[in-house]
C-alpha cells in the first residue's frame, strides 16, 4: 500500500509538512478524485519522463502509478499522459496539455485554500481570551 502524505500548508509539492497542514482533494465529477498523490505523480512524470521512474520516486509500484494515471484518464475522459513505445531511442511518457492543466489548477486551488486557511489554523494554536489553552 502506498504511503499517504499531507501537503504542507505552504503548498510545498514535496508534501513535507513544516507547519499547520492542509490537504486538498478535488471531486470535480462523480468517481473522479484529484488529490496530492495524483498531482505529485503527474509532476514526477513530467520531471522524469517515465511512469515507472515517477512511481519509484514516490515509493509506489509501476502498477499503482499506472492505475492512478488511468483513474485520471477515465475520470477526465481524455489522457493526462502520452506514451511512446520503447526501442533503440527508448520510450517515454510525457504530460499532455490536460495533464499540465490538472497540475496547474490543483496547485492554484491549493495556494488559494492555503491563503484562506493559514490564519485560522494558526489561531487554533494560540491561547484564547476565554481561558482555553492553545497549542497541540
N, C-alpha and C positions, 0 to 999 in steps of 0.2 A: 504494500500500500504506500502511496506517495505521501510525503510529508506535507503538511499544510503550514503556510506562513501567513502571518497577518502583515499587511502592508503597513509600513510606518506612516504615521500621521503626516510626516513631511513629504509623502508621496515618493519616497525612495523606492525605485523599482526593484531594488535587490531584496526588498522585504525585510531588511534589518531594522528592527524597531528600537529606536533610541529614546523614545518618549511615549506619551499617550498615543494609543493606536486607533486606527480606523480602517476597517476592511470593507471594501465596496464590492457588491455583487450586483450586476445589472441583469434584469429579467425582461429583455425587450420584446419577447414573444413567447407564447406557450412552448415549453420544452427547451427554450434557449436560455442558458445561463452563461454570463461572461463575468469572470472574477479574476482576481490577481494571478491565479495559477495559469489560466489560459493566456492571459495577456503577457505574462512573463515568458511563457513558452513561445509565443509569437515573436517577442523581442529577441529571444535566443536564436530562433530560426533565422531571423533577419541578420543577426550578427554572425552566425556560424554557417549559414547556407546549407544546413542539414538538420533534419528532424532528429536523427539519431544523436548527433553531437549536442543538439539543444536539450534533448532528454537527459543525456549524461550530465550536462552542466547543471541540471536541476534535480539530479538524483532520481530520475524515473526511467523506466524501460522504454525502448523504442515503441513497443506495443501501446503502452499507456499514452505516450506522446502522440502517436498516430490517432488513437481513439479520441483524444481531446481535440485534435485538428478536425477530425471527421464530425464531431459534435458541432463544431462551429460551422463547417461546410453545410451540414444538413439544416441547422437552425437558420442560417442566413440565406440558404438556397443558392449559394454561389461559393466557389472556393476562396479560401483565405491564403492558400499557398499554391505554387505551381512547382511541379517536379520535372526534372529532366532525367532521362534514363542514363545509367552508367555506361561506361565504355572506355576507350583509350583516354579521353579527356576527363573521365569521371562524371558522375551525375551530380545532382544537387537539388536543392529546394530553395525557392525564394518566395517572399511575400508578394501577394497580388496587391493591387491598389486597395482592395477591400480589406485585406489583412493589415495593411498600413493604417487604414482609416479606423479599424477597430482599436488598434493601439492608441492612436491619436485621440479619439473620442473618449475612450476609457480613462486615459491619463488626464484629460481635461476635466472630466466629471470628478475624478478623484481629487484633483487640485482644488476645484470649487468646493467640494464637500469638506476638504481639509480646512480651507479658509473659514468656512461657516462653523465647523465643529471645534476647532482647536481652543478658542477662548472658553467654550463651555466644558470641554474635557479638562482643561487646566483648572477651571473653577471647582470642579469636583474634588480636586486635591488640596484646595485651600480651606482653612477653618472658616466656618460661617459665623455670622454675628449671633446666631441663635444658640451658640454654645456647642454645637455639634463639632466633633473633631474632624479635621480634614486629613487627607493623606491616605495611603493604602495600608 
